[in-house]
């Protein structure tokens, strides 16, 4: 593709950047990053997940700089991430150790440890709450104080080290209703360091799905349910909570095998049950279940569920369905790739377009000459 360098446009570009800043500031309202971090939890979680960088403060800064545009915020955060050194890797995280804040199963009414609804909009009325326009810092402090008194026991329980809950699907495995889970200790591929190649590994697919644009991942998963495969999955277990992060001794020469706790991250995990018919002896068919898995930063439940659906689809390639084609799915859900390519169409394409115009002109001229020759002959 040919591009033309824009000469003499430096001043125009500088003025464009000033206009951009003016649009952000002309209402004379300074939006502090702390306010974004405290009041835009859903957007922060989405940007962190799609950026593969867990840092709420930096996500808030990116959102402020992008004026709330999630695609631009992800672009900014990924660019910053690429400048960071990677000093060590954490130990393998076992999600069963999650300190659960929310945990539900759509497959079973009664689950070991119980259903924990936690914070969710699932049960709210989708009506505008005009009282939010009247909120003050004083009213917020008063509400928080009353809430803390009402929920002190629950809060103490959730922060207790032993407050971990078993996995729902482990009970199905014990009954032999779903295949046993085999550990795969192979080192995962890293799509941020090595380009994606096809056929892809499952670790690559899961990384790209969790980095994928939330709307794109959701849309493709919805297409699976609507028509491509007509699959109707069920949420085996959805959990939201904090995962502890441990690292080994950073001194490579040391023989110390102790693990060091460095903090925790909030994450959403979804284990989806996928029904399918399998043929047994003498042509008999039985209904069995497979698992689709989703895990992403923050509380991003729709994406985790959609990710689990697509994970299962890509485990069963079928080029007759776009949602089962790994090249189609993985190459089109990345927000930076897709937004960047669409946006690049605004850049100068003078050479290529003029070439197309010249081709059209020559074709029209040739056709006109041919028509004139035909008319003269007649």
N, C-alpha and C positions, 0 to 999 in steps of 0.2 A: 504494500500500500504506500502510495507516495504522499509526502507531506511537503508543505512549503513553509520555510521559516518566515515569520512575520517580522519585517524590518520596520524600525521606527515606531514600534508599538509599546515601548517601555513606559512612557508617560501614561498612555491609555490604561495599561495594566495596573500601574500604581494608583490611578484614580479609581479604577474598578474595585481595588482592594479597600480604598477609603470608603467607597459607597457601601461595601459590604459591612464595614464596621459601623457606618452611620445607621444602617438598617437595624443593627443590633442594639444601638444605644439611643436612637432618636426619641424614644419614649421616656428617657431619663430614669430607667429602672435598672438597678444593678442586681443581677441574679447571682447570689453567692453560691460557690460550689458546695458549701455545706448544706444549703437549702435544697439543691438538686439531690445530693446524697441522701438527705433525710426524707424528701417528699416524692422522689421519682424512683422508688425501689424497683418497680417492674422494668423500667427502661434501663436502669443501671445493670440489672441482672442480664438483660438481653444483650446489651453492648459488651459486657464482660465475656459472655459465652461465645459470641460471634468473633470476638477479638482474640480468644484464647489467652486472656490475661486477667487474672483475678486481682483487681485493685479498685475498690469502690471510689477512692478519691480521684484517681486518674480517669476513671470512667466518667465521673461527674465533670471533670475539667473538659474532657473530650465532648461531652454533651453540650456544655456551655459554649465551647468554641464552635461547635457545629449547629448551634441554635436549635437543638432538639432533633436534628436530622439523624436518625440512627445509623444510616449507611455511611454518612460522612464521619460520624463519631467512631464507628468501627474502623474506618480507613485510618483515621488519626491514631487510634490506639494500636493498631497492628504495625503502623509505621514506627511508633515509639518502641513497641515490643522488639522489633528487629534490631534495635540498637543495644539491647540489654545482654550482658554476658550470662551464660548459663554455667553456673559454678558447680552445681551438683544436682542429682536427681533424688526425689523423695523415695521412701520405701513404698512398697505396694500397699495401696489403700484397700481395706476390706470394708465394703459398704454396710455390712452387718453391724459394724461398730458405730454407725451413724447415731448421733444424738438427735433423736427424732423430734420434730416440731409438728409435723403433719404426716399422717399415714392412713391411707384408705385402701380398700379393695372393693372393686365393683363385682368381683366374682363370688365373694363369700360375705354373708352377713356377719357371722361371728368368726373372728380371726384371733389367734393367740396374741394377747396384749391389747386387743380391742382396736376399734376404729378411732382415730384421732383426727378430728376435722381440722383443727388448727386455723390458720389465717387463710381465707379464701373468699373469692367473690361468688362462688358457685351457688350460694344460698341467699344472695342479696337480691333485692328488687333493682332492676336496671332503670332506676329513676334518678334524675339529677338531684343531688342534695345541696340545696341552696344555702343551707346552714354553713357549709364550708366557706362561703364568701364572708362569713362573720367571725371566723375563727381568730382568736388572739393567743398570744403566748401564755397569758394568764389562764385562759380557759383550757388550754392544752395541758398545762402543768396540773391543774385541778383534776382533770379527767385521768391523767396518768397516775396521780396519787391514789385516787379511788380504785383504779384498776389494779394497782400493785397490792392494795390491801385485800381485794377480793381474790386475787390469784397467787398469793404468796406461797401457799403450799404446793400448787402445781408448778410454779417456777422453780422452787427448790428441788422438786422431784426431777424436772427435766434437766437440771444442771448437775444432778448426781452422776458420778462415774458409771454406776451400774444401770443407768436408764438407757439400755439398748434393747431392741426388740428383734425377735427371730424373723427370718424371711418366710413369707407365706408359702412361696413355691417349694420351699424345702419339705413341707409337709406333704405336698403332692408327690414329690420325688420318693419320699419314704413309702408311700402307698403304691409306687410304681405307675402312677398315672401320667407322668412325664419322664422323659429319659434322664438318667443321672447326669450331673454336670461334671465334665472332665476339665481339670485344670490345664491351662496352656501357659507354660512358663517361658515361652519364647519371647525375646525382647521385641516390643512393639515397634512398628515403623513410625517414623516421625515425618508427617507431611509438611511441617514447617521448615525442614532442613533438606528433604529430598523430594523431588518432583513426583507427582502421582503417576504410576504406570499401571497399565491394564494387562492382564486381570489384576485387580487390587486385592490386598489382604484385608481381613476383617478389621484389623486395627486401623488401617488407613480409612476404611469406610466409616467407622465409628467416629474418628477424628473429624472427618469432613462433615459428617452429619451434625455433630455437636457445634462445629464452627459455622454451619450453614445459616443462611438468612432465615429467621423464624417463620416469616410468612411463606417463603418458598417451600420449606420443609413441610409445613402444615398443609399447604395446597396440594402437594404431591401425595401426602398421606391420605388426604380427603379423597383424591382421585382414585386411590386404591379401593377405598370403601365404596365409592360411587359406581365404579365400573371396571377398572383395570384389575381383574382378579376377583371382584365382588367379595372381598374378604371382610368379615365382620369380627374384629378382634375384641378382646375383653381385657380390662385392666386387672391383671393378677394382683399387683401391688404397686402403689405409687407412694413414695415417701419423700419428704422434704426435711432437711436437717443439716447439722454441721458434721463435717468429717475431719477427724484429727490428722495432721500431717506430721510425719516423722522423717528425719534424715539420719544417715549413718554418720560416723565420725568423718568430718571433712578432711582430716589429715590422712592422706592415703598411706603414709608409712606406718600409721598406727595399727595395732592389732586389736584395738578396742572395738567390739562388736555391738556396743550399746547403741540404742536409738535415742535421738534427741527430738523432743517435741518442739516444733517451731510455730505452731498456730493451727488454725482450722479454717476451712472454707465451707460456705453454704452451697448445697447442691440439691438437685432434683433427680430422682432415679425412678424409672418406670420399667416394670417387667410386664410385657404384654403376652397374653395367651392367644395363640393363633390356631383355630380349629382346621383340621384337614382330614380327608378320607384316605385311608391306606388299605391296600389289598393284602389280605391274609391268604391262608391256604384255601384251596378249592374255590378261589374267586370271591371269598367273603370279604366284605369291606367293613372296616371299623373306624370310628371317629377317634382321632388322637389330637394331641396338642403340641405345638412348637412354641418356642419363646422368641420374642423380639425385645431388644434391650435398648434403653435410652438413658443417658446421663449427661447433664449439663450444669454449668455454674448457676448459682442463685435459684430463685423460685421461678421456674419457667416450665410449668406443667404441660401445657399444650405442646410445646416443642419436644419435651422428653417423650410424650406419648407418640407423637408423630414420628419421632426418630426411631422408636421401637418398631413401629409398623414398617418403615422403610428398611430397617435393618433386616427384618425377616424377609422382605421382598427381595433384597439384594443377595440373600443367602440362597435364593432359588431363581437364578437368572432365567429370563424369558424375554427374548427380543420382540415378541408380539405385544408386550405391554411396556410402555415407556417407563413406568414406575419400577419395573423389574430389570431395567437396563442400567448397569452401573455407570456407563459412560454418560448416558443422558442425565441421570440423577446427580452424580457427583460433580459433573462439569457445569451444572446450571444452578446450583443452590447457593453458591458462594456470593455473598453480597458485594464484596470488593471487586471480584472478577466481573460479575454481571453488571453492576452499577458503573464500574469503570469503563467497560466497553461501550455501554449505551451512552455514557457521558462523553466519551472520546469523539462521538459523532459531531459534537459541537466544535471540535477543533478544525483548523483549515484543511480542506480536502480539495484545494484548487486544482492540483495537477490531475488527480484521478477524475474529477468531475468534468474538467475541460476536455480530457481525453474522451470521456463518454459523449460529451456534446459534439465533439468533432466527428465521432463515429456516427452519431445520429444525423448530423448535417450531411455527411458524405452519402449516407444511405438514402436520405430524402432527395438529394441532388441527383443521384444515380437513377432513382425511381422516376423523377420528373423527366430526365432525359429520355428514359425508356418509353414513357407515355407519349412524349413529343414525337419520337421516332415512329411509334405505332400509329399515332394520328396522322402523321405525314404520309405514311405508307397507305393508309386507308383512303 
